[in-house]
C-alpha cells in the first residue's frame, strides 16, 4: 500500500473505533432513564444487560473464524451495522416500553461490538506492521474519545429530558453516515489465513491447540480479563452506581461517567509515550495500580465528591490494559489472528459474566459492595503484568515507536498509536 493509502486506512480505523464509542456511551448515559421507563430493579436490569453480554460473546466467538475466512473488511462492516441496528432497537424498546425489545437490541449491539472487535484490532495490528509504530493505543483512544462525546451528548439529553428513543435514533443516523464514509478506505483480504493446498503434517496443521497451550498467552488473557472487567463494569453500571450508591441525580451520574470516559481517552492517547519510555509490563502494572486505587475509593468512601474524583483514577487505570494486552498477544508468536482472537475471547468473558453477576450482587449487597469483585481482579493484574512484555517473542516489535524522522512525522498529528 502507498503511504497515502495507509494514512487513509488509519484514519478510517480511527472513525471505526470512534463510532462504537459514541453508540455505547449514548446507551450507558441513558441507563437510569431506561431502567425507570421499564420499571426494573437492579437485578432485573442486570438480566437485561445480559443480552449485551450474550451478543458480545456470540460475536467474539464467530469473529476470528470469519476474519480468517473472509478478511477483516466484511466482518468490520457487518459488526458496525449490527451496532447501528441495535442502537435503534434499544431506543424503540424504551419507547414501547418493552424490556424484551431492549434486551434484543442490546444483543444485536453486543454481537456487533464482539464481532467487529477482533477484525478491527487485526486490521490495526496490520497497520502497526506497515508503519512500524504502535497504532492500537491511539485507535482505542478514539473509542474513548467517542465515549466522551457520546456521553456528553447523553448527559445533555438527560438534563433536557429528551426521550431516549429520539436520542438513540439520531445516534444511529449519524453512525450510518460514519460507516459509509469509513469503509471506503478499508482494504480487502487482510487477516485471511492461507490454507495450504497440500496438508502439512506437524504443529503447523494445528494452530488452535498450540495457541491454547501457550502459557504466557493465557496470562496475557488474564490481564485482559481483569482490565476488561474494570472497563465493562463502568460501562454497565457507573451511572447507576453513582445514583444508587452515592446519591447523585441521573444527570450528575452521567457526568461522572463522562469523566471516566475522558480519563480513558487521556490514558490511551498518552499511552504511546509511556509505552516507549517504560515498556508494556510497567505500563500495565501502573494501570492496574491506578484502577485499583480508584475502585477502592469509589467503594469505600462515603463522600460523593471523593468517589467522583476517584473515578478518574479508575478510568486511567482501565485505559491501557486491554489494548496493550491485545498488542502483546499479537506479538507473542505466529498466527496473529488466532492469538488476538483467543485473548479477546478471554476478555469478553468479563462482559458475559460481569453484568448479571454484578447486578445480582448489587441487588443483595448494593452496587458499591459488588464492585469489590472488580477490585480483586484488577489487583491481580498488578502481579501478572510482566506477561505483557512479549518483545523477545515477537518477530517484529511494533509497540515502541523508533525515534526516526518518519515515525515522528507519522505520530505528530494524533500520536497514532492509540491502543
PyMOL commands that set and color helices and strands:
alter all, ss='L'
color gray80, all
select helices_A, chain A and resi 3-28+31-38+42-70+72-96+99-131+136-159+164-185+203-205+207-212+215-246+250-269+271-278+280-300+304-331+336-365+367-370+372-388+405-412
alter helices_A, ss='H'
color red, helices_A
select strands_A, chain A and resi 418
alter strands_A, ss='S'
color yellow, strands_A
deselect
rebuild
show_as cartoon
